[in-house]
Amino acid sequence: MESKQGGFVKLLRLPASKVRLGMSLPWNVRDEHCELLLSKGHLVIDQHMLDALLLRGAFVDEEEVRATVAEAAAQKLLISGGDPVKSMGTVTSVFELWDQTTDALKVLLHDTANQADFPDRMQAFALHLVKIFDLDPDIAIYRSVRQDNAQHFYYGYTHAVLTAMLCILISRHLNWPTDSIMSLVKAALTMNMTIFELQGQMASQDFPMRDKQRAALQIHPAQAVEVLEKSGVVDVDWLTAVAQHHERSDGTGYPTGCKDISEFAKALRIADVFMAKVTPRTLHIAVAPKEAITQLYRDDKGGPLSTAMIKEFGIYPPGDFVKLASGELGIVVKRTENARAPIVASITDTAGHPVAKTVRHDTGQTQYAIVGEAMDKILLKRLAPERLYGFASAPKQV
C-alpha cells in the first residue's frame, strides 16, 4: 500500500494482545488507508477507546513492528549476556511465558558461531521450554491451535517452538529416554534456523512461492547442520534429525532423497508437517485439527508416530472451536482419556448468542457431545485465553 508520503508500507492488523491499558503504544497506529490514528508512545487508558479502535480496524506498519522487535531482542541480548532464558524477564502467567519464547529463541540463535557455549545455551533453553510445557500441557496445545492473530513475519520462530512442543508430546508417549527427547526438541528449534526470515516472508506474501525461494528451502537442512556443527554441536541424533527432517522413506524427500531415515527425523517431520497444516498464513487457510490428524494418520499408515500424535493431541485438541449437541459453540480447553470427548468451555448460549461467562461441559455426556466444527470464526477474534483458563499464574522460578 502506498502512503501519502509516497512510500510503500505493508500493514498488519493491530495485535490486541500487544495493547494493554496503562501502557504506551510501541508503534504508530493507522487505519486501512494508512492514515495516522494514534502516534507511537500514546498512552492507552480508555477501554472504550481501545474497543472502538479495534472494531473500526486498526493497523501497524510491518517495518515498524520488525524494528521494535529487533530493538527489544538486542536489548535483551545485551542485558542477559546472551542467555536466552535470562532474557525472558519477569512474567506473571503461563501465557506470558509462552509469548516470550519466540523472542528468546531469536536471541539464542543470533550469531551462534560466536557463542563458545552455544550447545549448553541451547540445552538450557530446551529444558526451559519443557518446564513451561509441564506447567499445563493443555495450554501449550491451545496455543498451537489458536493462532488467529499470529504475526506472519514471526512465523519461523513460532513454528519452531510449537513444533518442539509437539515433539515433547510424541516422544513422551513413546517413552523415549530424556536425552533422546531433548535431542528431538533441540532439532525442532533449529531445523529451520537458516530460513527463519524467509519463512516469515513466505507466510505473509500474497503470491506463490518463487523459484529462488524454493531453491533456498531445498538446501536449508544441510545449511542448518553446517551452522550447528560450526557452533559446536556434536549430538548425532540432533544433527541427523535436522539433516533428514524433509526426507521420506520412499526416497521422494529432500535434500538427498535418502530412504534410511532415523526415528528422530521421522518424528520431527510429522510434528513439522502437522504444525504447518494447522497454522494460518496469507495464502494458506489453516486445516482443522481433526482433518490434519486424519491426513497424518493416513499418510503414516497408522504407524506408531501418528498414533502417538492422536493419543496425545486428541481428535478435538485444546483450542479447537466446536459445536455441541446443545446448540452451544465452545472452545476445547482440556483433554480427557477419550480423544473424541474433551472438556469444552462454551462461549455462546444454545441459540448461538455470545455469553459473558463461559461454562465448561464434559462432551462425553450425550447432551453436550461434539457434533462438528464451528465455522463462525468472528467470535474468536478477541477471545482472550484467560477467559477460558483463568489467569494461569506462573511460578516464580521456571
BATOR-118092 format. One line per 5 residues: number of its first residue (from 1); for each residue z, x, y of C-alpha. Coordinates in nm, 2 decimals, padded with zeros to 4 digits, always signed. Layout:
NUM) Z X Y ~ ...
# end
This chain:
1) +00.00 +00.00 +00.00 ~ -00.09 +00.13 +00.35 ~ +00.19 +00.12 +00.61 ~ +00.14 +00.06 +00.98 ~ +00.17 +00.43 +01.03
6) -00.14 +00.48 +00.83 ~ +00.02 +00.64 +00.52 ~ +00.02 +00.50 +00.17 ~ +00.35 +00.41 +00.01 ~ +00.45 +00.27 -00.32
11) +00.71 +00.00 -00.30 ~ +00.98 -00.06 -00.56 ~ +01.18 -00.38 -00.57 ~ +01.53 -00.31 -00.43 ~ +01.76 -00.24 -00.73
16) +02.05 -00.48 -00.67 ~ +02.28 -00.26 -00.89 ~ +02.25 +00.01 -00.63 ~ +02.36 -00.20 -00.33 ~ +02.73 -00.26 -00.30
21) +02.93 -00.44 -00.03 ~ +03.10 -00.20 +00.20 ~ +02.85 +00.08 +00.12 ~ +02.57 +00.23 +00.33 ~ +02.22 +00.18 +00.22
26) +02.08 +00.50 +00.07 ~ +01.72 +00.41 +00.17 ~ +01.52 +00.21 +00.42 ~ +01.47 -00.15 +00.30 ~ +01.13 -00.31 +00.37
31) +00.96 -00.64 +00.30 ~ +00.65 -00.67 +00.07 ~ +00.43 -00.58 +00.37 ~ +00.62 -00.26 +00.43 ~ +00.79 -00.40 +00.75
36) +01.13 -00.24 +00.80 ~ +01.42 -00.48 +00.74 ~ +01.72 -00.26 +00.73 ~ +01.74 +00.11 +00.81 ~ +01.89 +00.38 +00.58
41) +02.26 +00.41 +00.65 ~ +02.30 +00.04 +00.73 ~ +02.64 -00.09 +00.61 ~ +02.62 -00.39 +00.39 ~ +02.93 -00.61 +00.44
46) +02.80 -00.97 +00.41 ~ +02.73 -01.11 +00.06 ~ +02.53 -01.39 +00.20 ~ +02.30 -01.14 +00.38 ~ +02.26 -00.94 +00.06
51) +02.18 -01.25 -00.14 ~ +01.92 -01.37 +00.12 ~ +01.77 -01.02 +00.13 ~ +01.72 -01.01 -00.25 ~ +01.59 -01.36 -00.26
56) +01.32 -01.31 +00.00 ~ +01.20 -00.99 -00.16 ~ +01.33 -00.65 -00.06 ~ +01.17 -00.32 -00.14 ~ +01.21 +00.05 -00.10
61) +00.97 +00.34 -00.08 ~ +00.94 +00.52 -00.42 ~ +00.92 +00.86 -00.25 ~ +01.24 +00.79 -00.06 ~ +01.42 +00.69 -00.38
66) +01.29 +01.01 -00.55 ~ +01.41 +01.23 -00.27 ~ +01.75 +01.06 -00.27 ~ +01.78 +01.11 -00.65 ~ +01.67 +01.48 -00.63
71) +01.92 +01.54 -00.35 ~ +02.20 +01.38 -00.54 ~ +02.12 +01.58 -00.86 ~ +02.10 +01.90 -00.66 ~ +02.44 +01.84 -00.50
76) +02.59 +01.75 -00.84 ~ +02.45 +02.07 -00.99 ~ +02.60 +02.27 -00.71 ~ +02.94 +02.11 -00.73 ~ +02.96 +02.12 -01.11
81) +02.83 +02.48 -01.15 ~ +02.55 +02.34 -01.37 ~ +02.79 +02.15 -01.61 ~ +02.62 +01.81 -01.67 ~ +02.95 +01.64 -01.79
86) +03.14 +01.75 -01.48 ~ +02.85 +01.64 -01.26 ~ +02.91 +01.28 -01.37 ~ +03.21 +01.24 -01.14 ~ +03.48 +00.97 -01.14
91) +03.39 +00.63 -01.28 ~ +03.59 +00.31 -01.34 ~ +03.38 +00.13 -01.60 ~ +03.17 +00.18 -01.92 ~ +02.87 +00.05 -01.73
96) +02.91 +00.32 -01.47 ~ +02.94 +00.59 -01.74 ~ +02.61 +00.48 -01.88 ~ +02.45 +00.46 -01.53 ~ +02.54 +00.83 -01.48
101) +02.39 +00.96 -01.80 ~ +02.03 +00.98 -01.67 ~ +02.13 +01.18 -01.36 ~ +02.35 +01.41 -01.57 ~ +02.06 +01.47 -01.82
106) +01.83 +01.56 -01.52 ~ +02.09 +01.81 -01.40 ~ +02.12 +01.96 -01.75 ~ +01.75 +02.00 -01.81 ~ +01.69 +02.17 -01.48
111) +01.57 +02.53 -01.53 ~ +01.71 +02.56 -01.88 ~ +01.57 +02.92 -01.93 ~ +01.81 +03.05 -01.67 ~ +02.12 +02.89 -01.83
116) +02.27 +03.15 -02.05 ~ +02.48 +02.89 -02.23 ~ +02.23 +02.61 -02.24 ~ +02.28 +02.52 -02.62 ~ +02.66 +02.49 -02.55
121) +02.60 +02.27 -02.25 ~ +02.36 +02.05 -02.45 ~ +02.62 +02.02 -02.72 ~ +02.88 +01.92 -02.47 ~ +02.65 +01.65 -02.32
126) +02.56 +01.51 -02.66 ~ +02.93 +01.49 -02.76 ~ +03.00 +01.31 -02.43 ~ +02.72 +01.06 -02.50 ~ +02.87 +00.99 -02.84
131) +03.21 +00.93 -02.68 ~ +03.06 +00.68 -02.43 ~ +02.88 +00.51 -02.72 ~ +03.20 +00.48 -02.91 ~ +03.38 +00.30 -02.62
136) +03.17 -00.01 -02.70 ~ +02.85 +00.02 -02.91 ~ +02.75 -00.34 -02.82 ~ +02.74 -00.24 -02.45 ~ +02.53 +00.06 -02.55
141) +02.28 -00.16 -02.73 ~ +02.29 -00.42 -02.45 ~ +02.17 -00.16 -02.20 ~ +01.88 -00.06 -02.42 ~ +01.76 -00.43 -02.45
146) +01.83 -00.54 -02.09 ~ +01.61 -00.32 -01.88 ~ +01.46 -00.58 -01.65 ~ +01.54 -00.39 -01.33 ~ +01.47 -00.04 -01.47
151) +01.33 +00.22 -01.22 ~ +01.00 +00.33 -01.37 ~ +01.00 +00.68 -01.22 ~ +01.32 +00.74 -01.42 ~ +01.17 +00.62 -01.74
156) +01.16 +00.95 -01.92 ~ +01.53 +01.03 -01.88 ~ +01.64 +00.68 -01.95 ~ +01.42 +00.66 -02.26 ~ +01.57 +00.99 -02.39
161) +01.93 +00.87 -02.35 ~ +01.86 +00.53 -02.51 ~ +01.66 +00.68 -02.80 ~ +01.96 +00.92 -02.86 ~ +02.18 +00.61 -02.88
166) +01.96 +00.46 -03.15 ~ +01.97 +00.79 -03.34 ~ +02.35 +00.76 -03.34 ~ +02.32 +00.41 -03.49 ~ +02.07 +00.51 -03.76
171) +02.23 +00.84 -03.87 ~ +02.58 +00.70 -03.89 ~ +02.46 +00.41 -04.11 ~ +02.30 +00.66 -04.34 ~ +02.63 +00.86 -04.35
176) +02.48 +01.18 -04.22 ~ +02.73 +01.46 -04.15 ~ +02.85 +01.51 -03.79 ~ +02.64 +01.83 -03.74 ~ +02.33 +01.66 -03.85
181) +02.40 +01.36 -03.62 ~ +02.44 +01.60 -03.33 ~ +02.12 +01.78 -03.41 ~ +01.93 +01.45 -03.40 ~ +02.09 +01.34 -03.08
186) +02.00 +01.66 -02.91 ~ +01.65 +01.63 -03.04 ~ +01.62 +01.28 -02.89 ~ +01.74 +01.41 -02.55 ~ +01.50 +01.70 -02.54
191) +01.19 +01.58 -02.73 ~ +01.00 +01.49 -02.41 ~ +01.16 +01.74 -02.17 ~ +00.83 +01.89 -02.06 ~ +00.68 +01.55 -01.97
196) +00.96 +01.35 -01.81 ~ +00.78 +01.34 -01.47 ~ +00.45 +01.24 -01.64 ~ +00.63 +00.96 -01.83 ~ +00.77 +00.83 -01.50
201) +00.42 +00.83 -01.35 ~ +00.26 +00.66 -01.65 ~ +00.54 +00.39 -01.66 ~ +00.47 +00.29 -01.31 ~ +00.09 +00.33 -01.29
206) -00.13 +00.02 -01.29 ~ -00.43 +00.18 -01.47 ~ -00.49 +00.30 -01.82 ~ -00.40 +00.65 -01.94 ~ -00.62 +00.92 -01.81
211) -00.78 +01.19 -02.04 ~ -00.57 +01.46 -01.87 ~ -00.25 +01.26 -01.93 ~ -00.35 +01.21 -02.29 ~ -00.41 +01.58 -02.34
216) -00.06 +01.66 -02.19 ~ +00.10 +01.41 -02.43 ~ -00.08 +01.57 -02.73 ~ +00.08 +01.91 -02.67 ~ +00.43 +01.82 -02.54
221) +00.61 +01.85 -02.88 ~ +00.50 +02.22 -02.91 ~ +00.58 +02.28 -02.54 ~ +00.93 +02.14 -02.58 ~ +01.00 +02.36 -02.88
226) +00.88 +02.66 -02.69 ~ +01.11 +02.59 -02.39 ~ +01.41 +02.52 -02.62 ~ +01.36 +02.85 -02.81 ~ +01.34 +03.04 -02.48
231) +01.66 +02.87 -02.38 ~ +01.84 +03.00 -02.68 ~ +01.82 +02.71 -02.92 ~ +01.82 +02.82 -03.29 ~ +01.92 +02.50 -03.46
236) +01.63 +02.45 -03.71 ~ +01.69 +02.07 -03.76 ~ +01.69 +02.01 -03.38 ~ +01.37 +02.22 -03.33 ~ +01.19 +02.07 -03.63
241) +01.27 +01.71 -03.52 ~ +01.13 +01.78 -03.17 ~ +00.82 +01.95 -03.32 ~ +00.74 +01.67 -03.56 ~ +00.86 +01.36 -03.38
246) +00.50 +01.23 -03.34 ~ +00.38 +01.34 -03.69 ~ +00.31 +01.09 -03.97 ~ +00.34 +01.13 -04.34 ~ -00.02 +01.02 -04.38
251) -00.14 +01.31 -04.16 ~ -00.25 +01.09 -03.87 ~ +00.01 +01.21 -03.63 ~ +00.01 +01.49 -03.38 ~ +00.00 +01.77 -03.27
256) -00.07 +01.93 -03.61 ~ -00.14 +01.64 -03.84 ~ +00.11 +01.77 -04.10 ~ +00.23 +01.54 -04.38 ~ +00.56 +01.71 -04.48
261) +00.79 +01.56 -04.22 ~ +01.16 +01.62 -04.20 ~ +01.41 +01.33 -04.22 ~ +01.53 +01.42 -03.87 ~ +01.18 +01.38 -03.73
266) +01.12 +01.05 -03.92 ~ +01.45 +00.91 -03.78 ~ +01.36 +01.03 -03.43 ~ +01.01 +00.89 -03.44 ~ +01.15 +00.54 -03.55
271) +01.40 +00.54 -03.27 ~ +01.14 +00.67 -03.02 ~ +00.88 +00.41 -03.11 ~ +01.12 +00.12 -03.12 ~ +01.27 +00.20 -02.78
276) +00.92 +00.23 -02.63 ~ +00.83 -00.11 -02.76 ~ +01.12 -00.29 -02.61 ~ +01.11 -00.12 -02.27 ~ +00.91 -00.28 -01.99
281) +00.66 -00.08 -01.78 ~ +00.39 -00.18 -01.53 ~ +00.12 -00.22 -01.79 ~ +00.35 -00.29 -02.09 ~ +00.53 -00.61 -02.14
286) +00.84 -00.55 -02.34 ~ +00.82 -00.66 -02.70 ~ +01.11 -00.90 -02.80 ~ +01.36 -00.71 -03.02 ~ +01.31 -00.93 -03.31
291) +00.93 -00.87 -03.31 ~ +00.98 -00.50 -03.26 ~ +01.22 -00.48 -03.56 ~ +00.97 -00.68 -03.77 ~ +00.69 -00.44 -03.68
296) +00.92 -00.14 -03.75 ~ +01.02 -00.27 -04.09 ~ +00.66 -00.35 -04.18 ~ +00.53 -00.01 -04.08 ~ +00.81 +00.17 -04.26
301) +00.76 -00.04 -04.57 ~ +01.12 -00.14 -04.58 ~ +01.24 +00.22 -04.61 ~ +01.60 +00.33 -04.55 ~ +01.55 +00.42 -04.19
306) +01.41 +00.08 -04.08 ~ +01.67 -00.09 -04.30 ~ +01.94 +00.11 -04.12 ~ +01.80 +00.00 -03.79 ~ +01.80 -00.37 -03.89
311) +02.16 -00.34 -04.02 ~ +02.30 -00.17 -03.71 ~ +02.08 -00.32 -03.43 ~ +02.07 -00.67 -03.57 ~ +01.78 -00.92 -03.56
316) +01.92 -01.05 -03.23 ~ +02.09 -00.75 -03.07 ~ +02.32 -00.75 -02.77 ~ +02.11 -00.81 -02.46 ~ +01.87 -01.04 -02.63
321) +01.80 -01.37 -02.44 ~ +01.81 -01.66 -02.68 ~ +01.81 -02.04 -02.70 ~ +02.08 -02.22 -02.91 ~ +02.06 -02.54 -03.11
326) +02.30 -02.69 -02.85 ~ +02.03 -02.65 -02.58 ~ +02.21 -02.37 -02.40 ~ +02.05 -02.04 -02.31 ~ +02.25 -01.73 -02.36
331) +02.27 -01.35 -02.39 ~ +02.37 -01.19 -02.72 ~ +02.69 -00.99 -02.65 ~ +02.83 -00.89 -02.98 ~ +02.70 -00.82 -03.33
336) +02.86 -00.96 -03.64 ~ +02.83 -00.89 -04.02 ~ +02.54 -01.14 -04.02 ~ +02.24 -00.98 -03.84 ~ +02.10 -01.32 -03.76
341) +02.42 -01.47 -03.62 ~ +02.57 -01.27 -03.34 ~ +02.81 -01.38 -03.07 ~ +02.63 -01.53 -02.76 ~ +02.75 -01.59 -02.41
346) +02.59 -01.90 -02.27 ~ +02.46 -01.88 -01.91 ~ +02.33 -02.24 -01.89 ~ +02.46 -02.58 -02.00 ~ +02.29 -02.79 -02.27
351) +02.03 -02.91 -02.02 ~ +01.93 -02.56 -01.93 ~ +02.11 -02.56 -01.59 ~ +02.28 -02.23 -01.48 ~ +02.66 -02.23 -01.51
356) +02.91 -02.03 -01.31 ~ +03.12 -01.94 -01.61 ~ +02.99 -01.80 -01.94 ~ +03.13 -01.93 -02.27 ~ +03.10 -01.73 -02.60
361) +02.96 -01.90 -02.91 ~ +02.96 -01.80 -03.27 ~ +02.59 -01.86 -03.37 ~ +02.69 -01.87 -03.73 ~ +02.81 -02.23 -03.65
366) +02.53 -02.48 -03.70 ~ +02.56 -02.64 -03.36 ~ +02.52 -02.31 -03.19 ~ +02.26 -02.15 -03.42 ~ +01.99 -01.94 -03.25
371) +01.66 -02.14 -03.26 ~ +01.44 -01.90 -03.08 ~ +01.39 -01.65 -02.79 ~ +01.45 -01.79 -02.44 ~ +01.15 -01.75 -02.21
376) +01.27 -01.82 -01.86 ~ +01.35 -01.46 -01.75 ~ +01.41 -01.56 -01.39 ~ +01.77 -01.64 -01.49 ~ +01.82 -01.27 -01.58
381) +01.71 -01.11 -01.26 ~ +02.05 -01.07 -01.10 ~ +02.27 -01.11 -01.41 ~ +02.55 -00.86 -01.39 ~ +02.67 -00.73 -01.73
386) +03.03 -00.76 -01.60 ~ +02.98 -01.13 -01.61 ~ +02.92 -01.11 -01.99 ~ +03.16 -00.84 -02.09 ~ +03.43 -00.83 -01.81
391) +03.50 -00.51 -01.63 ~ +03.49 -00.30 -01.95 ~ +03.72 -00.03 -01.80 ~ +03.65 +00.33 -01.88 ~ +03.94 +00.56 -01.99
396) +04.03 +00.84 -01.76 ~ +03.91 +01.10 -02.00 ~ +03.58 +01.06 -02.19
# end
